[in-house]
Amino acid sequence: MTAVRPLRIGNASGFYGDRFDALREMLTGGPLDVLTGDYLAELTMLILGRDKLKDPKRGYAKTFLGQLEECLGLAHERGVRIVANSGGLNPAGLADAVRELADRLGIPVRVAHVEGDDLTHRYPGSLAAHAYLGGAGIAACLREGADIVVTGRVTDAALVTGPAVAHFGWGPGDHDRLAGAVVAGHVLECGTQATGGNYAFFADHDPALLRHPGFPLAELHEDGTSVITKHVGTGGLVDVGTVTAQLLYETQGARYAGPDVTARLDSVRLTQEGPDRVRIEGVRGEAPPPTLKVGLNRLGGFRNEVVFVLTGLDIERKAALVRDQLDTALATAKSRPAEVRWDLARTDHPDAPTEETASALLRLVVRDADQNAVGRALSGAAVELALASYPGFHVMAPPGTGSPYGVFEDVYVPHGAVDHVAVLHDGRRVPVAPVEDTRVLETPEEPPLPEPLPPTGPTRRAPLGLVAGARSGDKGGNANVGVWARTDDAWRWLAHQLTTDRFQSLVTESRPLKVVRHVLPNLRALNFVVEGILGEGVASQARFDPQAKALGEWLRSRHLDIPESLL
């Protein structure tokens, strides 16, 4: 039997607002079969939902059309198919807009779309409720000759599993192969985070290399193995560290569940095959869970904030004074905000050479279902203190009238509860059957830890980040912090030292919360899931870093007693 040639699949967007020129860079940088674009996140669905409220014809990522206007001809000339979830809340509307664009440009392309994810009508009060579909609808569109496929809410990895299924002819029972594609898709989905962007060990590399990192691509093989790389001559880097960091991003346990397959992250093996080439192999897959995740976005109320600048001496007393004044004023207002939160950031330095470095920031955030309670009540009280509070009183910006914020939650429905449909370029509607072989998701047994590092030699109090990398992110109201070691000895130390208790002692915000540690020996990694730290999701802006993007870097900055042999 003749082997099927590898599928060369690239990514040109990691979020709505990513580098506009990436589509052109990927099309002109080297050969590709498929180019994907990931535009959707929990927050994006809320933004697009509000767009659609203003104009029912919208609800999709408008920048995608601008990118296509520049690059549709290039893609057509090079025979590159484009698959993107830029359809958001209105994939049919985006597909029509792409057809109109192609007709205007005189480029003969076949445009298809996938629908069925929208379950908003089933959840009264939600602004957007969308099921995370798998790649089967995308595969159906591509098998029928589509040049461009736009979708609504599919899993990020579906942008890769769909083309892979269409190209290799895999069936729903090819779990290991599908899992390999899911892992490759997870590495690609956030764009340049796989090529040196947001990388813990960026300081080890030439700054010029990271100035303009290229976007990643995967050479995906019929057996599900892949090589992560990038176009020759582009910036950034691809090594085991950058791929490990992205594998740990926004994941939880060893079982990475999706609608196509559950991928076992504890089976993944990474090998540096050459410069900017990392091979992924050994990935095992299992039947997907019997339910699909549905992301619910709704308006949670209104919020407002004011940041007071406290300069010089007596920072704590100044903060106490203005806090007492504002709390008193808000308590006597006609409608006190339901939630009032104060945070003092001690950014000040003693004997500072500039006024800015002599200043601390006191942040007040208020929330309420009633916009009036967070609007005039706060702005009036804050402004009236201008001449009646601490010395040096000023604020970063005057508070406004209050702005709406969203909340996110996820619920689950059976696969058969959605009408997954591939709408082909000729208008035919092809139903996508739900998967029949499923497996209830269970937590696997904890793998054995490596032998501990012998307690010989001196130790030094030093930042954890000198021996471990980290990457963190959001999953609804939870955050994950993936931590990995770069050497076997560092792993032997890390696996035993960074326990859940130690993590909570270092990340003080997590102390009152549930923290679960997952061990991934093949990656020399630990993954911590901090439940509830992000409140009701990123759009609720419950904390200073609402997406937990820097939570891992805070952990790396904390000091432990580390063996000098590792430093």
C-alpha positions as CSV (number, residue, x, y, z in Angstrom):
1,M,0.0,0.0,0.0
2,T,1.3,3.4,-0.9
3,A,1.9,5.6,2.1
4,V,-0.2,8.8,2.3
5,R,2.0,11.8,2.1
6,P,2.3,14.0,5.3
7,L,-0.1,16.9,5.7
8,R,1.7,20.2,6.2
9,I,-0.6,22.4,8.2
10,G,0.1,25.8,9.6
11,N,-1.5,28.4,11.9
12,A,-1.9,32.1,11.3
13,S,-3.9,33.3,14.3
14,G,-4.0,32.5,18.0
15,F,-6.7,34.9,19.0
16,Y,-9.0,37.6,17.6
17,G,-6.6,40.5,17.2
18,D,-3.5,38.5,16.5
19,R,-0.9,39.7,14.0
20,F,-2.8,40.8,10.8
21,D,0.1,40.0,8.4
22,A,0.4,36.4,9.7
23,L,-1.8,35.0,6.9
24,R,0.4,36.5,4.2
25,E,3.6,35.5,6.1
26,M,2.5,31.9,6.3
27,L,1.3,31.7,2.6
28,T,4.5,33.2,1.3
29,G,7.0,31.7,3.7
30,G,7.0,28.1,2.5
31,P,4.8,25.2,1.3
32,L,1.6,24.4,3.1
33,D,-1.5,22.2,2.4
34,V,-3.8,23.8,5.0
35,L,-3.7,27.1,6.9
36,T,-5.7,27.4,10.1
37,G,-6.8,30.4,12.1
38,D,-8.0,30.3,15.7
39,Y,-10.0,33.4,16.6
40,L,-12.2,32.3,19.4
41,A,-11.8,32.3,23.2
42,E,-14.3,32.5,26.0
43,L,-14.0,36.3,26.1
44,T,-14.2,36.5,22.3
45,M,-17.6,34.8,22.3
46,L,-18.9,37.4,24.7
47,I,-17.5,40.2,22.5
48,L,-19.0,38.7,19.3
49,G,-22.3,38.3,21.2
50,R,-22.5,41.9,22.0
51,D,-21.6,42.7,18.3
52,K,-24.4,40.6,17.1
53,L,-26.9,42.3,19.5
54,K,-26.0,45.6,17.7
55,D,-26.1,44.1,14.2
56,P,-27.6,40.6,13.6
57,K,-25.6,40.3,10.4
58,R,-22.3,40.4,12.4
59,G,-21.1,38.1,15.2
60,Y,-18.0,37.0,13.3
61,A,-14.3,38.0,13.3
62,K,-14.3,40.9,10.9
63,T,-10.5,41.0,10.6
64,F,-10.6,37.6,8.9
65,L,-12.3,39.3,5.9
66,G,-9.6,42.0,5.8
67,Q,-6.9,39.3,5.8
68,L,-8.6,37.4,3.0
69,E,-8.9,40.5,0.9
70,E,-5.1,40.7,0.8
71,C,-4.4,37.0,0.6
72,L,-7.2,35.1,-1.0
73,G,-5.5,35.2,-4.4
74,L,-2.2,33.9,-2.8
75,A,-4.0,31.0,-1.2
76,H,-5.8,30.1,-4.4
77,E,-2.5,30.3,-6.5
78,R,-0.7,28.0,-4.0
79,G,-3.5,25.6,-3.5
80,V,-3.6,26.2,0.2
81,R,-6.9,25.5,1.9
82,I,-8.0,27.7,4.8
83,V,-9.8,26.5,7.9
84,A,-10.8,29.0,10.6
85,N,-13.2,29.3,13.4
86,S,-13.6,33.0,12.6
87,G,-17.4,32.4,12.0
88,G,-17.9,32.9,15.7
89,L,-21.6,33.3,16.3
90,N,-22.5,33.6,12.6
91,P,-20.5,31.2,10.4
92,A,-23.2,31.3,7.7
93,G,-23.0,35.1,7.6
94,L,-19.2,34.9,7.3
95,A,-19.3,32.3,4.6
96,D,-21.6,34.6,2.6
97,A,-19.3,37.5,3.1
98,V,-16.3,35.5,1.9
99,R,-18.2,34.4,-1.2
100,E,-19.1,38.1,-1.9
101,L,-15.4,39.0,-1.4
102,A,-14.3,36.2,-3.8
103,D,-16.8,37.3,-6.4
104,R,-15.6,40.9,-6.2
105,L,-12.0,39.8,-6.5
106,G,-12.8,37.4,-9.3
107,I,-11.2,34.4,-7.5
108,P,-13.0,31.1,-8.0
109,V,-13.0,29.5,-4.5
110,R,-15.5,27.1,-2.9
111,V,-16.6,28.2,0.5
112,A,-18.3,26.0,3.1
113,H,-19.2,26.4,6.7
114,V,-20.0,24.3,9.8
115,E,-23.0,25.0,12.1
116,G,-24.9,23.4,14.9
117,D,-22.9,24.6,17.8
118,D,-25.4,27.4,18.7
119,L,-27.6,26.3,21.6
120,T,-28.4,29.8,22.9
121,H,-32.2,29.3,22.5
122,R,-32.0,26.4,25.0
123,Y,-30.5,28.6,27.8
124,P,-32.7,31.7,28.5
125,G,-30.8,34.6,29.8
126,S,-27.6,33.7,28.0
127,L,-26.0,36.0,25.5
128,A,-24.2,33.1,23.8
129,A,-24.4,29.4,24.5
130,H,-22.3,27.3,22.1
131,A,-21.2,23.6,22.1
132,Y,-17.6,22.8,21.3
133,L,-17.8,20.7,18.2
134,G,-15.2,18.3,16.8
135,G,-13.5,18.2,13.4
136,A,-16.0,15.9,11.6
137,G,-17.9,18.7,10.0
138,I,-14.7,20.4,8.8
139,A,-13.6,17.0,7.3
140,A,-16.9,16.7,5.5
141,C,-16.5,20.1,3.9
142,L,-13.0,19.4,2.8
143,R,-13.8,16.0,1.4
144,E,-16.4,17.7,-0.8
145,G,-13.9,20.1,-2.2
146,A,-14.1,23.2,-0.1
147,D,-11.2,25.6,-0.4
148,I,-12.3,27.7,2.6
149,V,-14.1,26.3,5.7
150,V,-15.4,28.7,8.4
151,T,-16.8,27.4,11.6
152,G,-18.4,28.7,14.8
153,R,-17.4,27.2,18.2
154,V,-15.3,24.1,17.6
155,T,-12.5,23.0,19.8
156,D,-9.2,24.6,18.9
157,A,-7.7,21.3,18.0
158,A,-10.6,20.5,15.6
159,L,-9.0,22.9,13.1
160,V,-6.3,20.2,12.8
161,T,-8.3,17.0,13.3
162,G,-10.8,18.0,10.6
163,P,-8.2,18.4,7.8
164,A,-6.3,15.3,9.1
165,V,-9.4,13.1,8.9
166,A,-10.2,14.4,5.4
167,H,-6.6,13.8,4.2
168,F,-5.8,10.5,5.8
169,G,-9.3,8.9,5.9
170,W,-9.2,8.1,9.6
171,G,-12.3,6.8,11.2
172,P,-13.8,7.8,14.6
173,G,-12.2,4.7,16.1
174,D,-8.6,5.7,15.1
175,H,-8.1,7.0,18.6
176,D,-4.3,7.1,18.7
177,R,-4.1,8.8,15.3
178,L,-6.8,11.3,16.3
179,A,-5.0,12.0,19.6
180,G,-1.8,12.7,17.8
181,A,-3.6,15.3,15.7
182,V,-5.2,16.8,18.8
183,V,-1.8,17.2,20.4
184,A,-0.4,18.8,17.3
185,G,-3.4,21.1,17.1
186,H,-3.1,22.1,20.7
187,V,0.6,23.1,20.0
188,L,-0.4,25.1,16.9
189,E,-3.6,26.8,18.3
190,C,-1.9,29.7,20.1
191,G,0.3,30.7,17.3
192,T,3.7,32.0,18.3
193,Q,3.4,30.7,21.8
194,A,4.9,27.5,20.2
195,T,7.8,29.4,18.5
196,G,9.2,31.4,21.5
197,G,6.4,33.8,22.3
198,N,5.6,34.3,26.0
199,Y,8.4,31.8,26.7
200,A,9.8,31.4,30.3
201,F,13.4,31.1,29.1
202,F,13.3,33.9,26.6
203,A,16.3,35.5,28.2
204,D,18.5,32.5,27.1
205,H,18.1,33.6,23.5
206,D,19.2,36.4,21.2
207,P,16.5,39.2,21.5
208,A,16.7,39.7,17.8
209,L,15.5,36.1,17.3
210,L,12.3,36.7,19.3
211,R,11.6,40.2,17.9
212,H,9.2,38.8,15.3
213,P,8.6,35.1,15.9
214,G,7.2,33.1,12.9
215,F,4.0,31.2,13.3
216,P,4.2,27.4,13.8
217,L,3.3,24.5,11.4
218,A,3.0,20.8,11.8
219,E,4.1,18.1,9.5
220,L,1.4,15.5,10.4
221,H,1.8,11.9,9.4
222,E,-0.7,9.2,8.7
223,D,0.2,7.3,11.9
224,G,-0.6,10.4,14.0
225,T,3.0,11.4,14.7
226,S,4.0,14.9,13.8
227,V,6.9,17.4,13.7
228,I,6.4,20.9,14.9
229,T,8.4,23.4,13.0
230,K,8.2,26.8,11.3
231,H,9.0,28.3,7.9
232,V,12.7,28.5,7.2
233,G,14.1,32.0,7.8
234,T,11.4,33.2,10.1
235,G,12.0,34.5,13.6
236,G,11.5,32.7,16.9
237,L,12.5,29.1,17.8
238,V,11.0,25.7,18.1
239,D,12.6,23.4,20.7
240,V,11.4,20.9,23.3
241,G,10.9,23.7,25.8
242,T,8.7,25.9,23.6
243,V,6.6,22.9,22.7
244,T,6.4,21.6,26.3
245,A,5.2,25.1,27.4
246,Q,2.4,25.1,24.9
247,L,1.4,21.5,25.6
248,L,0.9,22.5,29.3
249,Y,-1.1,25.7,28.4
250,E,-4.7,25.7,29.5
251,T,-4.8,21.9,30.2
252,Q,-5.7,20.0,33.3
253,G,-5.0,16.4,33.9
254,A,-3.4,13.6,31.9
255,R,-6.6,13.0,30.0
256,Y,-7.2,15.9,27.5
257,A,-10.8,15.4,26.5
258,G,-12.5,16.6,23.4
259,P,-15.4,15.7,21.1
260,D,-13.2,13.7,18.7
261,V,-11.0,11.8,21.2
262,T,-9.5,12.0,24.6
263,A,-5.7,12.4,24.2
264,R,-3.4,11.0,26.9
265,L,-1.0,13.8,27.6
266,D,1.0,11.5,29.9
267,S,1.9,9.4,26.8
268,V,3.4,12.3,24.7
269,R,7.1,12.0,23.9
270,L,9.0,15.0,22.5
271,T,12.4,14.7,20.7
272,Q,14.5,17.5,19.2
273,E,14.9,16.2,15.7
274,G,16.9,19.1,14.4
275,P,17.1,22.9,14.4
276,D,13.5,24.2,14.9
277,R,12.1,20.7,14.6
278,V,10.4,18.8,17.5
279,R,8.9,15.4,16.9
280,I,5.8,14.4,18.8
281,E,5.2,10.7,19.0
282,G,3.8,8.0,21.3
283,V,0.4,9.7,21.8
284,R,-2.3,7.4,23.0
285,G,-6.0,8.1,22.5
286,E,-9.2,6.9,24.1
287,A,-12.9,7.3,23.1
288,P,-14.2,10.8,23.8
289,P,-16.5,11.4,26.7
290,P,-20.2,11.0,26.2
291,T,-21.0,14.7,26.5
292,L,-20.0,17.9,24.8
293,K,-18.9,21.0,26.6
294,V,-21.2,24.1,26.1
295,G,-19.8,27.5,27.0
296,L,-22.4,29.9,28.4
297,N,-21.8,33.6,28.3
298,R,-24.1,36.1,29.9
299,L,-24.0,39.6,31.2
300,G,-23.2,39.5,34.9
301,G,-23.8,43.2,35.7
302,F,-21.8,46.4,35.8
303,R,-18.4,47.2,37.1
304,N,-16.3,50.4,37.7
305,E,-12.9,51.1,39.1
306,V,-10.6,53.8,40.2
307,V,-6.9,53.6,40.9
308,F,-5.5,56.0,43.5
309,V,-1.8,56.9,43.3
310,L,-0.1,57.0,46.7
311,T,3.3,58.6,46.7
312,G,6.2,58.8,49.2
313,L,5.8,58.2,52.9
314,D,3.1,56.6,55.0
315,I,1.7,54.5,52.1
316,E,-0.3,52.2,54.3
317,R,-1.8,55.1,56.3
318,K,-2.7,56.9,53.1
319,A,-4.4,53.8,51.8
320,A,-6.3,53.3,55.0
321,L,-7.5,56.9,55.0
322,V,-8.9,57.0,51.5
323,R,-10.4,53.5,51.9
324,D,-12.2,54.6,55.1
325,Q,-13.4,57.7,53.3
326,L,-14.7,55.9,50.3
327,D,-16.3,53.0,52.3
328,T,-18.1,55.6,54.4
329,A,-19.3,57.5,51.3
330,L,-20.5,54.3,49.5
331,A,-22.2,53.0,52.7
332,T,-24.4,56.1,52.8
333,A,-25.1,56.2,49.1
334,K,-28.7,55.5,47.9
335,S,-27.5,52.2,46.4
336,R,-24.3,50.7,47.7
337,P,-22.5,48.4,45.2
338,A,-23.0,44.7,45.9
339,E,-19.3,44.0,45.7
340,V,-16.5,46.3,46.8
341,R,-12.9,45.2,46.4
342,W,-9.6,46.9,47.4
343,D,-6.1,45.9,46.3
344,L,-2.9,47.7,47.2
345,A,0.1,47.2,44.9
346,R,3.3,48.3,46.6
347,T,5.1,49.4,43.5
348,D,6.9,52.1,45.5
349,H,10.6,52.2,46.3
350,P,12.3,54.0,49.2
351,D,14.4,57.1,48.4
352,A,13.2,56.7,44.8
353,P,14.9,58.7,42.0
354,T,11.6,59.4,40.2
355,E,8.1,60.2,41.4
356,E,6.7,57.2,39.6
357,T,9.0,54.8,41.3
358,A,8.1,56.4,44.7
359,S,4.4,55.6,44.1
360,A,2.1,52.7,45.0
361,L,-1.3,52.0,43.4
362,L,-4.5,51.4,45.4
363,R,-7.2,49.9,43.2
364,L,-10.9,49.9,44.0
365,V,-13.3,47.8,41.9
366,V,-17.0,47.8,42.5
367,R,-19.7,45.6,40.9
368,D,-23.5,45.5,40.9
369,A,-26.4,44.5,38.8
370,D,-27.5,48.1,38.8
371,Q,-25.3,50.4,36.7
372,N,-26.3,53.4,38.9
373,A,-24.8,51.7,41.9
374,V,-21.3,51.5,40.3
375,G,-21.6,54.7,38.3
376,R,-22.5,58.1,39.8
377,A,-22.2,56.8,43.4
378,L,-18.5,55.9,42.9
379,S,-17.5,58.7,40.6
380,G,-19.1,61.4,42.8
381,A,-17.6,60.0,46.0
382,A,-14.1,59.7,44.5
383,V,-14.0,63.1,42.8
384,E,-15.3,64.9,46.0
385,L,-12.2,63.6,47.8
386,A,-9.8,65.5,45.5
387,L,-9.0,68.2,48.2
388,A,-10.0,66.3,51.3
389,S,-7.9,63.1,51.5
390,Y,-4.3,62.0,51.7
391,P,-1.4,64.3,50.7
392,G,-0.6,64.1,47.0
393,F,-4.1,62.8,46.1
394,H,-4.6,61.9,42.5
395,V,-6.0,59.0,40.4
396,M,-4.8,57.3,37.3
397,A,-8.1,58.3,35.5
398,P,-11.5,59.5,36.8
399,P,-14.1,56.7,37.2
400,G,-16.7,56.5,34.5
401,T,-20.4,55.5,34.5
402,G,-19.7,51.8,34.8
403,S,-19.4,49.2,32.1
404,P,-21.0,45.8,31.6
405,Y,-19.1,42.6,32.4
406,G,-19.7,39.1,31.4
407,V,-19.6,35.8,33.2
408,F,-18.8,32.3,31.8
409,E,-19.8,28.9,32.9
410,D,-19.7,25.5,31.1
411,V,-22.4,22.9,31.1
412,Y,-22.5,19.5,29.2
413,V,-24.9,17.9,26.8
414,P,-25.0,14.5,25.0
415,H,-23.4,14.4,21.6
416,G,-26.8,13.8,20.0
417,A,-28.2,17.1,21.5
418,V,-26.5,19.2,18.8
419,D,-27.4,19.3,15.0
420,H,-23.8,19.2,13.7
421,V,-24.1,20.1,10.0
422,A,-21.5,20.6,7.2
423,V,-23.0,23.2,4.8
424,L,-21.1,22.7,1.5
425,H,-20.1,25.2,-1.1
426,D,-23.0,24.2,-3.3
427,G,-25.6,24.6,-0.5
428,R,-26.0,20.9,0.3
429,R,-26.4,20.2,4.0
430,V,-24.6,17.1,5.3
431,P,-25.6,16.0,8.8
432,V,-22.7,14.8,10.9
433,A,-23.5,11.8,13.0
434,P,-22.6,11.9,16.7
435,V,-19.9,9.6,17.9
436,E,-21.2,6.3,19.2
437,D,-18.1,5.0,21.0
438,T,-17.6,7.0,24.1
439,R,-15.9,6.6,27.5
440,V,-16.7,8.4,30.7
441,L,-13.8,10.6,31.7
442,E,-11.9,9.3,34.8
443,T,-8.9,10.5,36.6
444,P,-6.0,8.1,35.8
445,E,-3.8,6.7,38.6
446,E,-1.0,9.0,39.6
447,P,2.2,7.8,37.9
448,P,5.2,6.9,40.1
449,L,7.6,9.8,40.8
450,P,11.2,9.6,39.9
451,E,13.8,8.8,42.5
452,P,14.4,11.9,44.6
453,L,17.6,13.8,44.2
454,P,20.0,12.8,47.0
455,P,20.2,15.5,49.7
456,T,23.9,16.0,49.2
457,G,25.8,19.3,48.7
458,P,24.8,22.8,49.7
459,T,21.6,24.6,48.8
460,R,20.9,28.2,48.0
461,R,17.8,30.4,48.5
462,A,16.9,31.2,44.9
463,P,14.0,31.7,42.5
464,L,12.2,28.6,41.3
465,G,12.5,30.0,37.8
466,L,16.2,29.3,37.6
467,V,15.5,25.6,37.3
468,A,11.9,25.4,36.0
469,G,9.8,26.9,33.4
470,A,6.1,27.7,33.7
471,R,3.1,28.7,31.6
472,S,-0.3,29.5,32.9
473,G,-3.8,30.4,31.6
474,D,-7.5,30.4,32.2
475,K,-10.2,27.7,31.9
476,G,-13.5,29.3,32.9
477,G,-13.1,30.3,36.6
478,N,-10.1,28.1,37.0
479,A,-6.4,28.6,36.2
480,N,-3.8,26.1,35.4
481,V,-0.1,26.5,36.0
482,G,2.1,24.1,34.1
483,V,5.7,23.8,35.5
484,W,8.4,21.8,33.8
485,A,12.1,21.0,34.3
486,R,14.7,21.0,31.6
487,T,17.0,18.3,33.0
488,D,16.5,14.9,34.6
489,D,18.1,16.0,37.8
490,A,15.9,19.1,38.0
491,W,12.9,16.9,37.5
492,R,13.9,14.6,40.3
493,W,14.1,17.6,42.6
494,L,11.0,19.4,41.3
495,A,8.6,16.4,41.4
496,H,9.3,15.9,45.1
497,Q,9.7,19.6,46.2
498,L,6.8,21.3,44.4
499,T,3.9,19.6,46.2
500,T,0.4,21.0,46.3
501,D,1.1,22.4,49.8
502,R,4.3,24.0,48.7
503,F,2.5,25.5,45.6
504,Q,-0.1,27.0,47.9
505,S,2.5,28.4,50.3
506,L,4.2,30.2,47.3
507,V,1.0,31.2,45.4
508,T,-0.7,32.8,48.4
509,E,-4.0,33.5,46.5
510,S,-4.5,29.8,46.1
511,R,-4.4,29.0,49.8
512,P,-8.2,29.1,50.4
513,L,-8.9,27.4,47.1
514,K,-8.8,23.8,45.9
515,V,-5.6,23.0,44.0
516,V,-5.1,19.7,42.2
517,R,-1.6,18.6,41.0
518,H,-1.2,16.4,38.0
519,V,2.1,14.6,37.2
520,L,3.4,14.2,33.6
521,P,6.7,12.4,33.8
522,N,7.3,12.2,30.0
523,L,7.3,16.0,29.9
524,R,9.1,16.3,33.2
525,A,6.2,18.4,34.2
526,L,3.6,19.2,36.9
527,N,0.3,20.8,36.1
528,F,-1.5,22.6,38.9
529,V,-5.2,23.5,38.5
530,V,-6.4,26.3,40.9
531,E,-10.2,26.1,41.1
532,G,-12.1,29.3,41.3
533,I,-9.3,31.8,41.3
534,L,-10.7,33.6,38.3
535,G,-14.2,33.9,39.7
536,E,-16.8,33.6,37.0
537,G,-14.3,33.7,34.1
538,V,-12.1,36.1,32.3
539,A,-14.8,38.5,31.4
540,S,-15.8,39.0,35.0
541,Q,-12.3,40.5,35.6
542,A,-12.2,39.1,39.1
543,R,-8.5,39.7,39.7
544,F,-5.6,41.9,38.6
545,D,-4.5,39.4,36.0
546,P,-7.9,38.2,34.8
547,Q,-6.7,35.4,32.5
548,A,-3.9,34.2,34.9
549,K,-1.4,34.7,32.1
550,A,1.4,35.7,34.6
551,L,0.5,33.4,37.4
552,G,3.2,31.0,36.4
553,E,5.8,33.8,36.2
554,W,4.8,34.8,39.7
555,L,5.4,31.3,40.9
556,R,8.8,31.2,39.1
557,S,9.8,34.4,41.0
558,R,9.3,32.8,44.4
559,H,12.3,31.6,46.4
560,L,13.1,28.1,47.6
561,D,16.1,26.3,48.9
562,I,17.5,24.8,45.7
563,P,20.5,22.5,45.4
564,E,23.5,24.5,44.1
565,S,24.2,21.6,41.7
566,L,21.0,22.6,39.8
567,L,21.8,26.3,39.6
